[in-house]
């Protein structure tokens, strides 16, 4: 029974490591459970406030916790297999059977390929098993460590996306005002292709490395979740402008599709659907003051049609420690 339990634990861990490090469809059951638990602990300890610096350490701790869980699970699985047969491990000096602590020690240095040699496998079958475990330990632990590199690369791209959006404007109104040249929004559409490319890559990274969701920036002006909500709201404002306002509608539709895919993916993470119900109506006065033609009735109709979408965005903000106050800051003054 103990032998079977060890084998099942090894297979479960091996599948989890393989799916997480080699698949583009996200983490395994163990990885996702550890990531959610550690991130939730940090979020509660930070008072559910996105501004808390404590949250900036959640991503690194999630990665370390996932690596530690893989190593401990592999170690425990080999220990259970060896402990299922008393005498499977013996002292190389006295030839006496190892006790449980010594068996645990032997399982650890076998997986890590240290090869200390003060304890050895007792028979041919256990020697072959120990060799196979050493190869598996070397392979899986190496794969687990190298997993860190693409994750950090994905986090850097996430930060780049947040910075780019916030450089265009710190609120939806400010983004449009900064892009308006008195005749059209060429300032925005000149950056639309870059925004779409980064957003598509960020969505793919989220599918492949869901742990990047745990990496947090305590500055709302650099954090990617508020930035994406700002962009989504700005695109909605553009969609409601009068037809006579010149726009690149193809670029806008492509950007909207990329936003839709990304927000659908984010909604797969657990979030409180009631958390976003207090979303405020957007203030269009700054746009009018900047000389941008605004059809307020069309926008309110568009806003009403997108009520469910805005509730979902509000829930995503709250799940990351933010709220609508971080989206609708004071818009830039015209000129």
C-alpha positions in Angstrom: 0.0 0.0 0.0 2.8 2.4 0.9 4.7 1.4 -2.3 1.6 2.2 -4.4 1.1 5.5 -2.6 4.7 6.5 -3.4 4.3 5.6 -7.0 1.0 7.5 -7.4 2.6 10.6 -5.7 5.6 10.4 -8.0 3.4 10.1 -11.1 1.2 13.0 -9.9 4.2 15.2 -9.3 5.9 14.3 -12.6 2.7 15.1 -14.5 2.4 18.4 -12.7 6.0 19.4 -13.4 5.6 18.3 -17.1 2.4 20.2 -17.6 3.6 23.3 -15.9 7.0 23.6 -17.5 6.4 22.1 -21.0 2.8 22.8 -21.7 1.3 26.1 -23.1 -2.0 25.4 -21.3 -1.1 26.5 -17.8 0.0 24.9 -14.6 -0.9 21.5 -13.1 -3.2 20.9 -10.1 -0.4 21.1 -7.5 1.1 24.2 -9.1 -2.2 26.1 -9.3 -3.2 25.1 -5.8 0.1 26.3 -4.3 0.0 29.5 -6.3 -3.5 30.4 -5.3 -2.9 29.6 -1.6 0.3 31.6 -1.3 -1.1 34.5 -3.3 -4.3 34.5 -1.2 -2.2 34.6 2.0 -0.2 37.6 0.8 -3.4 39.4 -0.4 -5.1 39.0 3.0 -1.9 40.0 4.9 -1.7 43.1 2.7 -5.3 44.1 3.7 -6.5 43.5 0.1 -4.8 46.8 -0.9 -3.0 47.0 -4.2 -0.8 49.8 -2.8 0.7 47.5 -0.2 4.4 46.8 -0.8 3.9 43.3 0.7 2.2 42.2 -2.5 5.4 42.9 -4.5 6.9 39.8 -2.9 4.0 37.5 -3.6 5.2 36.5 -7.1 8.7 35.5 -6.0 7.3 33.6 -3.0 4.8 31.8 -5.2 7.6 30.6 -7.5 9.7 29.5 -4.6 6.7 27.7 -3.0 6.0 25.9 -6.3 9.6 24.8 -6.6 9.7 23.6 -3.0 6.4 21.7 -3.4 7.8 19.8 -6.4 11.0 18.9 -4.6 9.2 17.8 -1.4 6.7 15.8 -3.4 9.4 14.0 -5.4 11.4 13.4 -2.2 8.3 12.1 -0.3 7.4 9.8 -3.2 10.8 8.1 -3.3 10.8 7.9 0.5 7.5 6.1 0.5 8.6 3.6 -2.1 11.8 2.8 -0.2 10.1 2.7 3.2 7.5 0.2 1.9 10.2 -2.5 2.2 12.3 -2.6 5.4 15.9 -3.2 4.5 15.7 -1.6 1.1 18.4 0.8 2.2 21.5 -0.3 4.3 24.5 1.3 5.7 27.5 0.9 3.5 29.7 0.5 6.6 27.8 -1.7 9.0 25.4 -3.3 6.4 22.6 -2.7 8.9 19.1 -1.7 7.6 18.5 2.0 7.6 15.8 3.4 9.8 13.1 5.8 8.5 15.2 9.0 9.0 18.2 7.4 7.3 15.9 6.2 4.5 14.6 9.8 4.1 18.2 11.0 4.0 19.1 8.5 1.3 16.0 9.4 -0.8 17.0 13.1 -0.6 20.6 12.7 -1.7 19.6 10.2 -4.4 17.2 12.6 -6.0 19.7 15.5 -5.8 22.4 13.2 -7.3 24.8 14.1 -4.5 25.9 10.5 -4.2 27.3 10.6 -0.7 27.6 6.9 -0.4 27.2 6.3 3.3 23.9 4.5 2.6 23.3 2.2 -0.4 20.4 0.2 -1.9 20.3 -3.3 -0.6 19.5 -5.3 -3.8 19.7 -5.1 -7.6 16.1 -4.0 -7.9 16.5 -1.2 -5.4 19.8 -0.1 -7.1 18.0 0.1 -10.5 15.2 2.1 -8.8 17.7 4.4 -7.1 19.4 5.1 -10.5 16.1 5.8 -12.2 15.1 8.1 -9.3 18.4 10.0 -9.7 17.9 10.5 -13.4 14.3 11.7 -12.8 15.4 14.0 -10.0 18.1 15.5 -12.2 15.6 16.0 -15.1 12.7 17.3 -13.2 14.6 19.6 -10.8 16.5 21.1 -13.7 13.3 21.7 -15.6 11.7 23.2 -12.5 14.6 25.7 -12.1 14.8 26.6 -15.8 11.1 27.3 -15.6 11.9 30.5 -13.7 13.6 32.2 -16.8 10.6 32.3 -19.2 8.3 33.3 -16.2 10.5 36.3 -15.4 10.6 37.2 -19.1 6.8 37.1 -19.2 6.7 39.4 -16.1 8.9 41.9 -17.8 6.6 42.0 -20.8 3.6 42.5 -18.4 5.4 45.5 -16.9 6.2 46.8 -20.3 2.5 46.7 -21.3 1.4 48.5 -18.2 4.0 51.2 -18.6 3.1 51.7 -22.3 -0.6 52.2 -21.5 0.0 54.5 -18.6 2.4 56.6 -20.7 -0.5 57.3 -23.1 -2.7 58.4 -20.2 -3.4 57.7 -16.5 -7.2 57.6 -17.1 -9.4 56.9 -20.0 -10.2 60.6 -20.6 -6.5 61.6 -20.3 -5.5 58.9 -22.8 -8.0 60.3 -25.4 -7.1 63.9 -24.6 -3.3 63.1 -25.1 -4.1 61.4 -28.4 -6.3 64.1 -29.8 -4.6 66.5 -32.2 -7.6 68.6 -32.9 -8.7 66.6 -35.9 -8.2 62.8 -35.1 -6.7 60.3 -32.7 -3.6 59.5 -34.6 -1.5 59.6 -31.4 -3.5 56.6 -30.2 -3.7 54.7 -33.4 0.0 55.1 -34.0 0.5 53.0 -30.9 -2.4 50.6 -31.4 -0.4 47.9 -33.2 2.3 47.9 -30.5 -0.4 47.7 -27.8 -2.2 44.8 -29.6 1.1 42.9 -30.1 2.0 43.2 -26.4 -1.5 42.3 -25.3 -1.6 39.2 -27.5 1.8 38.1 -26.2 0.7 38.8 -22.7 -2.4 36.7 -23.1 -0.3 33.8 -24.5 2.1 34.2 -21.6 -0.8 34.0 -19.1 -2.0 30.8 -20.7 1.5 29.3 -20.5 2.6 30.7 -17.1 -0.4 31.5 -15.0 1.9 32.3 -12.0 2.7 35.7 -13.6 -0.8 36.8 -12.3 0.8 36.6 -8.9 3.5 39.2 -9.7 2.2 42.6 -8.5 3.3 46.3 -8.8 2.1 48.4 -5.9 2.1 51.5 -8.1 -1.3 51.8 -9.8 0.3 53.8 -12.6 2.6 50.8 -13.4 0.3 47.9 -12.6 -1.0 46.1 -15.6 -4.6 45.3 -14.4 -5.6 49.0 -13.9 -3.8 49.8 -17.2 -5.9 47.3 -19.1 -9.1 48.6 -17.6 -8.1 52.1 -18.6 -7.5 50.9 -22.1 -10.8 49.0 -22.3 -12.7 52.1 -21.1 -10.9 54.4 -23.6 -11.6 52.0 -26.5 -15.3 52.1 -25.5 -15.3 55.9 -25.5 -13.8 55.8 -29.0 -16.5 53.4 -30.2 -19.2 55.8 -29.1 -17.8 58.9 -30.8 -19.8 60.4 -33.7 -19.2 58.8 -37.1 -17.7 62.1 -38.5 -14.7 61.8 -36.2 -11.8 60.2 -38.2 -10.7 56.9 -36.8 -8.8 53.8 -37.9 -11.7 51.4 -37.3 -9.7 48.3 -38.3 -7.0 48.9 -35.7 -9.7 49.7 -33.2 -11.5 46.4 -33.9 -8.3 44.4 -33.7 -7.4 46.0 -30.4 -10.9 45.3 -29.1 -10.6 41.7 -30.1 -7.3 41.4 -28.3 -8.8 43.0 -25.2 -11.8 40.7 -25.3 -9.6 37.6 -25.4 -7.4 38.8 -22.6 -10.3 39.8 -20.3 -12.1 36.4 -20.9 -8.8 34.7 -19.9 -8.5 36.8 -16.7 -12.1 36.0 -15.8 -11.1 32.3 -15.6 -9.3 33.2 -12.4 -11.5 33.1 -9.3 -13.0 36.6 -8.5 -16.0 37.9 -6.7 -18.6 38.8 -9.4 -20.3 41.2 -6.9 -17.1 43.2 -6.3 -17.4 45.4 -9.4 -21.0 46.6 -9.1 -20.1 50.1 -7.9 -18.5 51.2 -11.1 -19.0 55.0 -11.7 -20.3 56.5 -14.9 -17.5 58.1 -16.9 -17.2 61.9 -16.8 -17.1 63.1 -20.4 -16.7 66.8 -19.5 -12.9 66.7 -19.9 -13.3 65.4 -23.4 -15.7 68.2 -24.3 -13.3 70.8 -22.7 -10.5 69.4 -25.0 -12.6 70.0 -28.1 -13.3 66.3 -28.7 -16.8 65.8 -30.4 -18.8 63.7 -27.9 -22.2 62.1 -28.3 -23.1 61.7 -24.7 -26.3 59.8 -25.4 -24.5 57.3 -27.6 -21.8 56.8 -24.9 -24.4 56.3 -22.2 -26.1 53.7 -24.4 -22.8 52.0 -25.0 -22.0 52.1 -21.3 -25.3 50.6 -20.4 -24.8 47.8 -23.0 -21.4 47.1 -21.4 -22.7 47.0 -17.8 -21.9 43.3 -17.4 -18.5 43.9 -18.9 -17.8 46.8 -16.5 -18.9 44.7 -13.5 -16.4 42.0 -14.6 -13.7 44.7 -14.9 -14.5 46.0 -11.5 -14.2 42.5 -10.0 -10.8 42.0 -11.7 -9.7 45.4 -10.1 -10.8 44.3 -6.7 -9.2 40.9 -7.0 -5.9 42.7 -7.7 -6.4 45.2 -4.8 -7.6 48.2 -6.8 -11.0 49.9 -7.5 -12.5 52.4 -10.0 -11.0 55.3 -8.1 -7.6 54.2 -9.6 -9.1 54.3 -13.1 -10.9 57.6 -13.2 -8.2 59.9 -11.9 -8.2 63.6 -12.7 -7.9 63.9 -16.4 -5.3 66.0 -18.0 -6.1 69.6 -18.8 -6.6 70.5 -22.4 -3.5 71.6 -24.3 
